Amino acid sequence: MSIRVAILGYGNLGKGMECAVKQNDDMELVAVFTRRDPATVTVKTPGAKAYTMEDAKNMKDQIDVMIICGG
């Protein structure tokens, strides 16, 4: 069983965290939450999608850990 991870903020910190999650076999990136329009965000991890920050509260059963990557 892997830890389901979400990233809040997809700037330099968020993209760096995505790379770190990829290197851990027991972690799976499931979502990226952003203030930008999610249609303009390309998440590099297959299967992970971009969502608005407001969508986070509706996905609490799908996420084990959310990493806040803000400046």
Summary of the structure (lengths in Angstrom):
residues: 71
radius of gyration: 11.0
end to end distance: 31.4
largest distance: 31.4
contacts: 191
relative contact order: 0.33
helix: 30%
strand: 31%
